[in-house]
Amino acid sequence: RHEGQMTAQRQMRLGAFMRPASIHTASWRYPGQYADANFNFAHMKRFVAKLEQGRFDAFFMADHLALANMPMPALKRSATVTSFDPMILLPALAVVTEHLGLIATATTTYNEPYHVARKFASLDHISGGRAAWNVVTSANPQEAPNFGRAEHLEHDERYRLAREFYDVVTGLWDSWADDAFIRDVESGIYFDPDKLHTLNHKGKYYSVKGPLNIARPIQGWPVIVQAGSSEAGRQLAAETAEMVFAGQSELGAARSFYADVKGRAARYGRDPEHIKMLPGVFVIIGETLAEAREKKRRLDGLVHPDSCISTLSVLLGHDVSAFDLDGPLPEIPLSNAGQGGQQKLVEMAAREKMTVRQLAQHVGGSFGVLEMLGTPAMIADQMQEWFLSEACDGFNVMFPYLPGGLDEFVDLVIPELQRRGLFRREYEGTTLRENLGLPRPANRFFPA
């Protein structure tokens, strides 16, 4: 297939990764930024309206159940430490949107499957079939004491628990046949009891009787999203995910990750096309490359050194303040935090011959994710290269500041992608699955 054929056949998928505004630690200080965006619902409504104008697939809300794991000198400077509960915010945003998918993070480590199943089924009904669940296992050990636990579960154990959690949630979503609610006014029969299944799950971690007390979601199941890139994370993604938030910031590594996860999925009998790989990308747009770089320099310059060191400590799972900041990164043993992200930074520091201080400055504001800087055409060039070289199926876009970064992307980059035939001009359907090109899962207990 030559390039023209590929662009005609494949369409880029775009999510907006927000927390619930920018993920950049110092974004709230940038000139023109809404400093109170994280807790201002009027701003949230404006953001999602702009995303729909740009035909984005989804608003993807990061979440955490504790303050960030960093000391107060750094913590007091960060706007990303606090936010709305996504399961309160997203139903409200569902009412003021028509097409935008709504992805909420919910951890399997500090929730119960029944709660998660019921909330996401409710969101799917309220939104008309636009819900997605980002399955995370919690990398922040500070969450444990908020739920009566002395310490965080071990990394691979969290993933084993997550796999059973997923089985219970999806089993609960299949409690009712799609046509179970007959609502026969004449006979007075509201639902057909033969079309109700009681789960009776008994496993290593969970015992859940069921059934779920809400009708089967409009999409059958909300879309399953997953973000781990460790060995355990890749395995969970291959078995369960329909969208993967990838974390690679180098093209070769991204192509390798793409092939690995899709290859594993194929070995499970899954269609690799039904897993959409969307790396996170931090985009800064300028009229020239020099202007974009100056914006980035200005934004990162608003990050205090304390925050840089603390952010790097969190990502590596080790206190780096004790290291020689102007020396190379010493050998880092695997931690109980997120291992995929940790390994990526270790490799980057070695590849780029960065000192600890340089690595800290690199991750300080935007956490070391893939960055694309330049004019709208240059951004589109980079996205097109990744997309056509099978490093991704699209991107989860992170905006450097709001509303300006979002407005610039929708007004300038989206039209460029559309002109190249890489991105939709209109939504394909009414549900998130339809817009992503994903099938509606059959009910395992009531096959059609």
C-alpha positions as a LaTeX table, in Angstrom:
\begin{tabular}{lrrr}
\hline
Residue & $x$ (\AA) & $y$ (\AA) & $z$ (\AA) \\
\hline
Arg1 & 0.00 & 0.00 & 0.00 \\
His2 & 1.36 & 3.40 & $-0.83$ \\
Glu3 & 0.86 & 6.37 & 1.46 \\
Gly4 & $-2.22$ & 7.73 & $-0.29$ \\
Gln5 & $-4.04$ & 4.44 & 0.16 \\
Met6 & $-3.15$ & 4.29 & 3.84 \\
Thr7 & $-4.50$ & 7.75 & 4.55 \\
Ala8 & $-7.71$ & 6.89 & 2.71 \\
Gln9 & $-8.19$ & 3.70 & 4.70 \\
Arg10 & $-7.02$ & 4.66 & 8.17 \\
Gln11 & $-8.30$ & 7.60 & 10.15 \\
Met12 & $-6.42$ & 9.04 & 13.07 \\
Arg13 & $-8.10$ & 8.88 & 16.50 \\
Leu14 & $-7.69$ & 11.79 & 18.88 \\
Gly15 & $-8.33$ & 11.96 & 22.59 \\
Ala16 & $-7.76$ & 14.99 & 24.81 \\
Phe17 & $-5.85$ & 13.91 & 27.92 \\
Met18 & $-6.66$ & 16.30 & 30.75 \\
Arg19 & $-6.49$ & 16.38 & 34.53 \\
Pro20 & $-9.15$ & 17.77 & 34.08 \\
Ala21 & $-7.28$ & 20.70 & 32.48 \\
Ser22 & $-3.57$ & 20.71 & 31.50 \\
Ile23 & $-1.22$ & 18.08 & 32.90 \\
His24 & 1.66 & 20.59 & 32.98 \\
Thr25 & 2.60 & 21.40 & 36.57 \\
Ala26 & 2.97 & 25.14 & 35.91 \\
Ser27 & 0.29 & 25.61 & 33.24 \\
Trp28 & $-1.86$ & 27.61 & 35.67 \\
Arg29 & 0.85 & 30.32 & 35.77 \\
Tyr30 & 1.08 & 30.80 & 32.01 \\
Pro31 & $-0.18$ & 34.19 & 30.70 \\
Gly32 & $-3.83$ & 33.92 & 29.65 \\
Gln33 & $-4.30$ & 30.52 & 31.28 \\
Tyr34 & $-7.41$ & 29.88 & 33.37 \\
Ala35 & $-5.63$ & 29.46 & 36.72 \\
Asp36 & $-8.76$ & 27.97 & 38.32 \\
Ala37 & $-9.60$ & 25.61 & 35.43 \\
Asn38 & $-9.48$ & 22.41 & 37.52 \\
Phe39 & $-12.44$ & 23.49 & 39.64 \\
Asn40 & $-14.43$ & 25.73 & 37.33 \\
Phe41 & $-17.27$ & 23.90 & 35.60 \\
Ala42 & $-17.97$ & 26.82 & 33.26 \\
His43 & $-14.43$ & 26.43 & 31.92 \\
Met44 & $-14.92$ & 22.67 & 31.57 \\
Lys45 & $-18.03$ & 23.24 & 29.45 \\
Arg46 & $-16.06$ & 25.59 & 27.20 \\
Phe47 & $-13.27$ & 23.03 & 26.79 \\
Val48 & $-15.54$ & 20.15 & 25.77 \\
Ala49 & $-17.48$ & 22.36 & 23.35 \\
Lys50 & $-14.18$ & 23.21 & 21.64 \\
Leu51 & $-13.19$ & 19.53 & 21.55 \\
Glu52 & $-16.48$ & 18.66 & 19.84 \\
Gln53 & $-15.96$ & 21.48 & 17.37 \\
Gly54 & $-12.62$ & 19.80 & 16.54 \\
Arg55 & $-14.33$ & 16.39 & 16.21 \\
Phe56 & $-12.17$ & 14.86 & 18.96 \\
Asp57 & $-13.01$ & 11.27 & 19.85 \\
Ala58 & $-12.91$ & 11.73 & 23.60 \\
Phe59 & $-12.21$ & 13.78 & 26.70 \\
Phe60 & $-9.88$ & 11.55 & 28.74 \\
Met61 & $-9.69$ & 12.46 & 32.41 \\
Ala62 & $-6.71$ & 11.40 & 34.47 \\
Asp63 & $-7.39$ & 10.80 & 38.15 \\
His64 & $-5.71$ & 9.85 & 41.40 \\
Leu65 & $-7.07$ & 9.12 & 44.86 \\
Ala66 & $-4.46$ & 11.00 & 46.89 \\
Leu67 & $-2.24$ & 14.03 & 46.67 \\
Ala68 & 0.85 & 13.43 & 44.56 \\
Asn69 & 3.65 & 11.57 & 46.28 \\
Met70 & 6.00 & 14.53 & 46.69 \\
Pro71 & 7.13 & 16.82 & 49.53 \\
Met72 & 5.19 & 20.00 & 50.35 \\
Pro73 & 7.73 & 22.47 & 48.84 \\
Ala74 & 6.93 & 20.97 & 45.44 \\
Leu75 & 3.33 & 19.98 & 46.13 \\
Lys76 & 2.24 & 23.51 & 47.00 \\
Arg77 & 3.24 & 24.69 & 43.50 \\
Ser78 & 1.34 & 22.14 & 41.40 \\
Ala79 & $-2.14$ & 22.59 & 39.94 \\
Thr80 & $-2.32$ & 18.89 & 39.05 \\
Val81 & $-2.64$ & 17.70 & 42.66 \\
Thr82 & $-6.39$ & 18.21 & 42.94 \\
Ser83 & $-9.41$ & 17.78 & 40.68 \\
Phe84 & $-13.08$ & 16.85 & 40.47 \\
Asp85 & $-14.13$ & 13.23 & 40.86 \\
Pro86 & $-14.42$ & 12.11 & 37.21 \\
Met87 & $-17.57$ & 10.11 & 37.93 \\
Ile88 & $-19.26$ & 13.35 & 39.01 \\
Leu89 & $-17.75$ & 15.59 & 36.34 \\
Leu90 & $-18.24$ & 13.34 & 33.30 \\
Pro91 & $-22.00$ & 12.80 & 33.67 \\
Ala92 & $-22.36$ & 16.58 & 33.91 \\
Leu93 & $-20.28$ & 17.01 & 30.76 \\
Ala94 & $-22.40$ & 14.33 & 29.05 \\
Val95 & $-25.39$ & 16.65 & 29.30 \\
Val96 & $-23.63$ & 19.50 & 27.47 \\
Thr97 & $-22.09$ & 17.35 & 24.68 \\
Glu98 & $-23.52$ & 15.13 & 21.95 \\
His99 & $-20.63$ & 13.21 & 20.35 \\
Leu100 & $-17.57$ & 13.44 & 22.58 \\
Gly101 & $-16.48$ & 10.24 & 24.29 \\
Leu102 & $-16.05$ & 10.46 & 28.07 \\
Ile103 & $-13.15$ & 8.46 & 29.50 \\
Ala104 & $-12.80$ & 8.21 & 33.26 \\
Thr105 & $-9.93$ & 6.70 & 35.22 \\
Ala106 & $-11.00$ & 4.27 & 37.95 \\
Thr107 & $-8.47$ & 2.18 & 39.84 \\
Thr108 & $-8.96$ & $-1.53$ & 40.39 \\
Thr109 & $-6.84$ & $-1.40$ & 43.55 \\
Tyr110 & $-9.06$ & 0.94 & 45.58 \\
Asn111 & $-12.55$ & 0.28 & 44.23 \\
Glu112 & $-15.05$ & $-2.57$ & 44.24 \\
Pro113 & $-16.07$ & $-4.13$ & 40.89 \\
Tyr114 & $-19.78$ & $-3.61$ & 41.55 \\
His115 & $-19.28$ & 0.13 & 42.11 \\
Val116 & $-17.26$ & 0.53 & 38.92 \\
Ala117 & $-19.68$ & $-1.56$ & 36.83 \\
Arg118 & $-22.70$ & 0.40 & 38.02 \\
Lys119 & $-21.14$ & 3.86 & 37.62 \\
Phe120 & $-19.85$ & 3.26 & 34.10 \\
Ala121 & $-23.09$ & 1.62 & 33.00 \\
Ser122 & $-24.91$ & 4.69 & 34.32 \\
Leu123 & $-22.54$ & 7.05 & 32.50 \\
Asp124 & $-23.05$ & 5.09 & 29.28 \\
His125 & $-26.82$ & 5.45 & 29.52 \\
Ile126 & $-26.70$ & 9.13 & 30.51 \\
Ser127 & $-24.35$ & 9.95 & 27.62 \\
Gly128 & $-26.14$ & 7.88 & 24.99 \\
Gly129 & $-23.26$ & 5.41 & 24.64 \\
Arg130 & $-20.11$ & 7.52 & 25.04 \\
Ala131 & $-18.50$ & 6.09 & 28.20 \\
Ala132 & $-15.07$ & 4.50 & 28.53 \\
Trp133 & $-13.25$ & 3.08 & 31.56 \\
Asn134 & $-9.52$ & 3.67 & 31.92 \\
Val135 & $-8.40$ & 0.64 & 33.93 \\
Val136 & $-5.49$ & 1.60 & 36.22 \\
Thr137 & $-3.85$ & $-0.24$ & 39.10 \\
Ser138 & $-2.61$ & 2.90 & 40.97 \\
Ala139 & 1.06 & 3.83 & 40.89 \\
Asn140 & 0.82 & 6.26 & 43.83 \\
Pro141 & 1.51 & 4.55 & 47.19 \\
Gln142 & $-0.09$ & 7.53 & 48.97 \\
Glu143 & $-3.49$ & 6.14 & 47.99 \\
Ala144 & $-3.14$ & 3.10 & 50.28 \\
Pro145 & $-3.63$ & 4.87 & 53.65 \\
Asn146 & $-6.74$ & 6.62 & 52.32 \\
Phe147 & $-8.36$ & 3.18 & 52.12 \\
Gly148 & $-7.23$ & 1.68 & 55.41 \\
Arg149 & $-4.17$ & $-0.09$ & 54.01 \\
Ala150 & $-0.74$ & 0.13 & 55.57 \\
Glu151 & 1.07 & $-0.19$ & 52.27 \\
His152 & 0.53 & $-0.36$ & 48.52 \\
Leu153 & 0.02 & $-3.77$ & 46.88 \\
Glu154 & 3.04 & $-5.13$ & 44.99 \\
His155 & 3.18 & $-4.16$ & 41.28 \\
Asp156 & 2.46 & $-7.51$ & 39.59 \\
Glu157 & $-0.09$ & $-8.43$ & 42.26 \\
Arg158 & $-2.01$ & $-5.27$ & 41.39 \\
Tyr159 & $-2.21$ & $-6.46$ & 37.78 \\
Arg160 & $-3.40$ & $-9.94$ & 38.75 \\
Leu161 & $-6.12$ & $-8.35$ & 40.84 \\
Ala162 & $-7.00$ & $-6.01$ & 37.95 \\
Arg163 & $-7.49$ & $-8.94$ & 35.58 \\
Glu164 & $-10.08$ & $-10.54$ & 37.86 \\
Phe165 & $-11.67$ & $-7.13$ & 38.54 \\
Tyr166 & $-12.14$ & $-6.67$ & 34.78 \\
Asp167 & $-13.78$ & $-10.11$ & 34.48 \\
Val168 & $-16.24$ & $-9.24$ & 37.25 \\
Val169 & $-17.11$ & $-5.80$ & 35.85 \\
Thr170 & $-17.69$ & $-7.04$ & 32.31 \\
Gly171 & $-19.67$ & $-10.01$ & 33.66 \\
Leu172 & $-21.89$ & $-7.62$ & 35.59 \\
Trp173 & $-22.42$ & $-5.50$ & 32.45 \\
Asp174 & $-23.78$ & $-8.67$ & 30.82 \\
Ser175 & $-26.32$ & $-9.24$ & 33.62 \\
Trp176 & $-29.22$ & $-8.33$ & 31.35 \\
Ala177 & $-29.96$ & $-9.29$ & 27.76 \\
Asp178 & $-30.28$ & $-6.24$ & 25.51 \\
Asp179 & $-34.02$ & $-6.89$ & 25.17 \\
Ala180 & $-34.70$ & $-7.89$ & 28.80 \\
Phe181 & $-36.88$ & $-4.88$ & 29.59 \\
Ile182 & $-40.12$ & $-5.58$ & 27.75 \\
Arg183 & $-42.25$ & $-3.08$ & 29.75 \\
Asp184 & $-45.53$ & $-4.69$ & 28.71 \\
Val185 & $-48.15$ & $-2.27$ & 29.99 \\
Glu186 & $-51.07$ & $-4.63$ & 29.32 \\
Ser187 & $-49.67$ & $-7.63$ & 31.21 \\
Gly188 & $-47.86$ & $-5.56$ & 33.82 \\
Ile189 & $-44.54$ & $-7.35$ & 33.14 \\
Tyr190 & $-41.60$ & $-4.93$ & 33.27 \\
Phe191 & $-38.77$ & $-7.33$ & 32.45 \\
Asp192 & $-38.38$ & $-10.93$ & 31.28 \\
Pro193 & $-36.75$ & $-12.91$ & 34.14 \\
Asp194 & $-35.38$ & $-15.43$ & 31.62 \\
Lys195 & $-33.18$ & $-12.61$ & 30.30 \\
Leu196 & $-31.52$ & $-11.86$ & 33.63 \\
His197 & $-28.26$ & $-13.58$ & 34.61 \\
Thr198 & $-26.86$ & $-13.80$ & 38.14 \\
Leu199 & $-23.07$ & $-13.76$ & 37.98 \\
Asn200 & $-22.17$ & $-15.71$ & 41.15 \\
His201 & $-18.47$ & $-14.92$ & 40.73 \\
Lys202 & $-16.09$ & $-16.53$ & 43.21 \\
Gly203 & $-12.39$ & $-15.95$ & 42.53 \\
Lys204 & $-9.09$ & $-15.39$ & 44.28 \\
Tyr205 & $-9.77$ & $-11.72$ & 45.03 \\
Tyr206 & $-13.52$ & $-11.21$ & 44.67 \\
Ser207 & $-16.81$ & $-12.83$ & 45.53 \\
Val208 & $-19.64$ & $-11.02$ & 43.73 \\
Lys209 & $-23.14$ & $-12.44$ & 43.38 \\
Gly210 & $-24.80$ & $-9.90$ & 41.05 \\
Pro211 & $-26.77$ & $-9.18$ & 38.97 \\
Leu212 & $-26.11$ & $-5.52$ & 38.24 \\
Asn213 & $-29.17$ & $-3.40$ & 39.00 \\
Ile214 & $-29.03$ & $-1.35$ & 35.79 \\
Ala215 & $-29.77$ & $-2.31$ & 32.18 \\
Arg216 & $-26.93$ & $-3.42$ & 29.91 \\
Pro217 & $-24.93$ & $-0.38$ & 28.72 \\
Ile218 & $-25.87$ & 1.13 & 25.37 \\
Gln219 & $-22.46$ & 0.15 & 23.96 \\
Gly220 & $-22.78$ & $-3.35$ & 25.43 \\
Trp221 & $-19.70$ & $-2.49$ & 27.44 \\
Pro222 & $-18.15$ & 0.96 & 27.83 \\
Val223 & $-14.87$ & 1.09 & 25.90 \\
Ile224 & $-11.95$ & $-0.42$ & 27.85 \\
Val225 & $-8.86$ & 1.80 & 28.07 \\
Gln226 & $-5.53$ & 0.81 & 29.61 \\
Ala227 & $-2.18$ & 2.56 & 30.05 \\
Gly228 & 0.44 & 0.17 & 31.43 \\
Ser229 & 3.63 & $-0.50$ & 29.48 \\
Ser230 & 5.41 & $-2.87$ & 31.88 \\
Glu231 & 5.33 & $-6.59$ & 31.06 \\
Ala232 & 2.23 & $-7.01$ & 33.25 \\
Gly233 & 0.67 & $-3.90$ & 31.72 \\
Arg234 & 1.26 & $-5.07$ & 28.14 \\
Gln235 & $-0.29$ & $-8.41$ & 28.96 \\
Leu236 & $-3.40$ & $-6.84$ & 30.50 \\
Ala237 & $-3.72$ & $-4.53$ & 27.48 \\
Ala238 & $-3.41$ & $-7.40$ & 25.00 \\
Glu239 & $-6.12$ & $-9.38$ & 26.80 \\
Thr240 & $-8.58$ & $-6.60$ & 27.61 \\
Ala241 & $-7.88$ & $-3.12$ & 26.18 \\
Glu242 & $-9.61$ & $-1.47$ & 23.25 \\
Met243 & $-7.64$ & 1.75 & 23.56 \\
Val244 & $-4.10$ & 1.89 & 24.94 \\
Phe245 & $-2.64$ & 5.11 & 26.31 \\
Ala246 & 0.94 & 4.51 & 25.20 \\
Gly247 & 3.84 & 6.30 & 26.86 \\
Gln248 & 6.68 & 5.97 & 24.35 \\
Ser249 & 8.38 & 9.21 & 23.32 \\
Glu250 & 10.71 & 7.77 & 20.67 \\
Leu251 & 9.45 & 6.53 & 17.29 \\
Gly252 & 11.33 & 3.22 & 17.26 \\
Ala253 & 10.19 & 2.32 & 20.78 \\
Ala254 & 6.62 & 3.23 & 19.87 \\
Arg255 & 6.67 & 1.00 & 16.78 \\
Ser256 & 8.03 & $-1.86$ & 18.86 \\
Phe257 & 5.36 & $-1.39$ & 21.55 \\
Tyr258 & 2.62 & $-1.14$ & 18.90 \\
Ala259 & 3.72 & $-4.40$ & 17.26 \\
Asp260 & 4.18 & $-6.17$ & 20.59 \\
Val261 & 0.75 & $-5.43$ & 22.07 \\
Lys262 & $-1.13$ & $-5.98$ & 18.80 \\
Gly263 & 0.82 & $-9.21$ & 18.23 \\
Arg264 & $-0.09$ & $-10.49$ & 21.69 \\
Ala265 & $-3.74$ & $-9.58$ & 21.10 \\
Ala266 & $-3.75$ & $-11.53$ & 17.83 \\
Arg267 & $-2.43$ & $-14.59$ & 19.67 \\
Tyr268 & $-5.49$ & $-14.36$ & 21.92 \\
Gly269 & $-7.73$ & $-14.44$ & 18.87 \\
Arg270 & $-8.45$ & $-10.71$ & 19.04 \\
Asp271 & $-8.49$ & $-8.49$ & 15.95 \\
Pro272 & $-5.49$ & $-6.11$ & 16.32 \\
Glu273 & $-7.57$ & $-3.41$ & 14.62 \\
His274 & $-9.81$ & $-3.46$ & 17.67 \\
Ile275 & $-7.02$ & $-2.10$ & 19.89 \\
Lys276 & $-6.34$ & 1.58 & 19.22 \\
Met277 & $-2.86$ & 2.65 & 20.29 \\
Leu278 & $-2.84$ & 6.33 & 21.26 \\
Pro279 & 0.40 & 7.68 & 22.78 \\
Gly280 & 0.20 & 10.80 & 24.87 \\
Val281 & 1.64 & 13.84 & 23.06 \\
Phe282 & 2.31 & 17.28 & 24.52 \\
Val283 & 1.79 & 19.79 & 21.70 \\
Ile284 & 3.07 & 23.38 & 21.57 \\
Ile285 & 2.16 & 25.40 & 18.47 \\
Gly286 & 3.83 & 28.55 & 17.16 \\
Glu287 & 3.85 & 30.58 & 13.97 \\
Thr288 & 7.47 & 29.37 & 13.71 \\
Leu289 & 9.46 & 26.59 & 15.35 \\
Ala290 & 11.40 & 29.27 & 17.24 \\
Glu291 & 8.16 & 30.70 & 18.65 \\
Ala292 & 6.97 & 27.25 & 19.75 \\
Arg293 & 10.31 & 26.62 & 21.47 \\
Glu294 & 10.10 & 29.97 & 23.21 \\
Lys295 & 6.61 & 29.08 & 24.50 \\
Lys296 & 7.97 & 25.80 & 25.82 \\
Arg297 & 10.95 & 27.55 & 27.43 \\
Arg298 & 8.65 & 30.10 & 29.06 \\
Leu299 & 6.26 & 27.43 & 30.31 \\
Asp300 & 9.00 & 25.19 & 31.72 \\
Gly301 & 10.65 & 28.24 & 33.23 \\
Leu302 & 7.61 & 28.60 & 35.48 \\
Val303 & 8.35 & 25.19 & 37.06 \\
His304 & 10.31 & 25.54 & 40.31 \\
Pro305 & 13.42 & 23.30 & 40.66 \\
Asp306 & 11.84 & 21.69 & 43.75 \\
Ser307 & 8.98 & 20.50 & 41.56 \\
Cys308 & 11.32 & 19.06 & 38.91 \\
Ile309 & 13.25 & 16.96 & 41.42 \\
Ser310 & 10.05 & 15.79 & 43.11 \\
Thr311 & 8.38 & 14.87 & 39.82 \\
Leu312 & 11.40 & 12.82 & 38.78 \\
Ser313 & 11.42 & 11.11 & 42.19 \\
Val314 & 7.77 & 10.14 & 41.73 \\
Leu315 & 8.31 & 8.81 & 38.20 \\
Leu316 & 11.39 & 6.78 & 39.19 \\
Gly317 & 9.94 & 5.58 & 42.48 \\
His318 & 13.12 & 6.74 & 44.30 \\
Asp319 & 14.18 & 9.95 & 46.06 \\
Val320 & 16.62 & 11.50 & 43.60 \\
Ser321 & 17.39 & 14.55 & 45.76 \\
Ala322 & 20.17 & 12.50 & 47.38 \\
Phe323 & 21.83 & 11.80 & 44.01 \\
Asp324 & 24.60 & 13.91 & 42.49 \\
Leu325 & 22.34 & 16.22 & 40.46 \\
Asp326 & 25.12 & 17.10 & 38.02 \\
Gly327 & 26.22 & 13.50 & 37.52 \\
Pro328 & 24.67 & 10.70 & 35.46 \\
Leu329 & 21.62 & 8.84 & 36.72 \\
Pro330 & 22.85 & 5.97 & 38.91 \\
Glu331 & 21.48 & 2.47 & 38.49 \\
Ile332 & 17.82 & 2.46 & 39.50 \\
Pro333 & 16.28 & $-0.79$ & 40.79 \\
Leu334 & 12.68 & $-1.50$ & 39.80 \\
Ser335 & 10.25 & 0.13 & 42.21 \\
Asn336 & 6.66 & $-0.65$ & 43.17 \\
Ala337 & 5.52 & 2.36 & 41.14 \\
Gly338 & 4.78 & 2.40 & 37.41 \\
Gln339 & 7.58 & 0.32 & 35.90 \\
Gly340 & 7.06 & 1.11 & 32.22 \\
Gly341 & 7.46 & 4.86 & 32.74 \\
Gln342 & 10.42 & 4.30 & 35.04 \\
Gln343 & 12.27 & 2.22 & 32.45 \\
Lys344 & 11.58 & 4.78 & 29.71 \\
Leu345 & 13.30 & 7.53 & 31.71 \\
Val346 & 16.28 & 5.35 & 32.61 \\
Glu347 & 16.78 & 4.57 & 28.90 \\
Met348 & 16.32 & 8.22 & 27.90 \\
Ala349 & 18.92 & 9.43 & 30.41 \\
Ala350 & 21.44 & 6.91 & 29.09 \\
Arg351 & 20.66 & 7.56 & 25.42 \\
Glu352 & 20.82 & 11.37 & 25.72 \\
Lys353 & 23.69 & 11.31 & 28.29 \\
Met354 & 21.62 & 13.49 & 30.61 \\
Thr355 & 22.58 & 14.47 & 34.14 \\
Val356 & 20.04 & 13.93 & 36.92 \\
Arg357 & 19.31 & 17.68 & 36.87 \\
Gln358 & 18.76 & 17.71 & 33.09 \\
Leu359 & 16.43 & 14.71 & 33.32 \\
Ala360 & 14.51 & 16.42 & 36.13 \\
Gln361 & 14.13 & 19.59 & 34.07 \\
His362 & 12.92 & 17.50 & 31.11 \\
Val363 & 10.13 & 15.81 & 33.09 \\
Gly364 & 9.45 & 18.67 & 35.49 \\
Gly365 & 6.41 & 20.23 & 33.86 \\
Ser366 & 4.99 & 17.68 & 31.44 \\
Phe367 & 6.28 & 14.44 & 32.99 \\
Gly368 & 8.61 & 13.50 & 30.12 \\
Val369 & 5.94 & 12.55 & 27.59 \\
Leu370 & 6.32 & 12.73 & 23.79 \\
Glu371 & 6.50 & 16.38 & 22.73 \\
Met372 & 5.73 & 17.91 & 19.34 \\
Leu373 & 6.67 & 21.55 & 18.75 \\
Gly374 & 6.37 & 23.77 & 15.71 \\
Thr375 & 3.96 & 25.28 & 13.21 \\
Pro376 & 0.60 & 23.58 & 12.58 \\
Ala377 & 2.07 & 21.97 & 9.42 \\
Met378 & 5.11 & 20.75 & 11.36 \\
Ile379 & 2.90 & 19.23 & 14.07 \\
Ala380 & 0.80 & 17.52 & 11.38 \\
Asp381 & 4.01 & 16.24 & 9.71 \\
Gln382 & 5.15 & 14.63 & 12.96 \\
Met383 & 1.74 & 13.12 & 13.69 \\
Gln384 & 1.53 & 11.80 & 10.13 \\
Glu385 & 4.97 & 10.19 & 10.39 \\
Trp386 & 4.05 & 8.35 & 13.59 \\
Phe387 & 0.64 & 7.36 & 12.24 \\
Leu388 & 1.79 & 6.05 & 8.86 \\
Ser389 & 4.79 & 4.18 & 10.27 \\
Glu390 & 2.50 & 2.14 & 12.53 \\
Ala391 & 3.76 & 3.61 & 15.76 \\
Cys392 & 0.20 & 4.57 & 16.71 \\
Asp393 & $-3.45$ & 4.78 & 15.65 \\
Gly394 & $-3.73$ & 8.39 & 16.80 \\
Phe395 & $-2.87$ & 10.42 & 19.87 \\
Asn396 & $-4.01$ & 11.49 & 23.29 \\
Val397 & $-3.26$ & 15.19 & 22.99 \\
Met398 & $-2.11$ & 17.18 & 26.02 \\
Phe399 & $-2.47$ & 20.95 & 25.87 \\
Pro400 & 0.25 & 23.11 & 27.46 \\
Tyr401 & $-2.18$ & 25.71 & 28.80 \\
Leu402 & $-5.91$ & 26.36 & 28.56 \\
Pro403 & $-7.83$ & 27.66 & 26.78 \\
Gly404 & $-5.11$ & 28.88 & 24.38 \\
Gly405 & $-3.37$ & 25.56 & 23.69 \\
Leu406 & $-6.69$ & 23.82 & 23.01 \\
Asp407 & $-7.97$ & 26.62 & 20.76 \\
Glu408 & $-4.74$ & 26.64 & 18.73 \\
Phe409 & $-4.87$ & 22.88 & 18.18 \\
Val410 & $-8.51$ & 22.82 & 17.09 \\
Asp411 & $-8.29$ & 25.97 & 14.94 \\
Leu412 & $-4.91$ & 25.29 & 13.31 \\
Val413 & $-3.79$ & 21.64 & 13.52 \\
Ile414 & $-7.15$ & 19.86 & 13.03 \\
Pro415 & $-7.81$ & 21.58 & 9.64 \\
Glu416 & $-4.30$ & 20.59 & 8.53 \\
Leu417 & $-4.93$ & 16.93 & 9.44 \\
Gln418 & $-8.31$ & 17.07 & 7.68 \\
Arg419 & $-6.77$ & 18.52 & 4.51 \\
Arg420 & $-4.39$ & 15.56 & 4.44 \\
Gly421 & $-7.25$ & 13.07 & 4.75 \\
Leu422 & $-5.94$ & 11.86 & 8.10 \\
Phe423 & $-8.80$ & 12.96 & 10.35 \\
Arg424 & $-12.58$ & 13.06 & 10.15 \\
Arg425 & $-14.61$ & 16.11 & 9.21 \\
Glu426 & $-17.76$ & 14.70 & 10.81 \\
Tyr427 & $-18.39$ & 12.09 & 13.49 \\
Glu428 & $-19.08$ & 8.60 & 12.13 \\
Gly429 & $-21.76$ & 7.69 & 14.66 \\
Thr430 & $-23.39$ & 8.53 & 17.96 \\
Thr431 & $-21.46$ & 6.18 & 20.29 \\
Leu432 & $-17.78$ & 6.21 & 21.17 \\
Arg433 & $-17.43$ & 2.68 & 19.76 \\
Glu434 & $-18.83$ & 3.78 & 16.41 \\
Asn435 & $-16.48$ & 6.77 & 16.24 \\
Leu436 & $-13.44$ & 4.66 & 17.16 \\
Gly437 & $-14.37$ & 1.86 & 14.76 \\
Leu438 & $-14.81$ & $-0.69$ & 17.55 \\
Pro439 & $-17.39$ & $-3.51$ & 17.56 \\
Arg440 & $-20.13$ & $-3.76$ & 20.15 \\
Pro441 & $-19.33$ & $-6.80$ & 22.32 \\
Ala442 & $-21.79$ & $-9.67$ & 22.37 \\
Asn443 & $-23.40$ & $-10.61$ & 25.68 \\
Arg444 & $-21.59$ & $-13.72$ & 26.91 \\
Phe445 & $-24.70$ & $-15.01$ & 28.68 \\
Phe446 & $-27.28$ & $-14.10$ & 26.03 \\
Pro447 & $-25.67$ & $-14.59$ & 22.60 \\
Ala448 & $-27.63$ & $-13.15$ & 19.71 \\
\hline
\end{tabular}
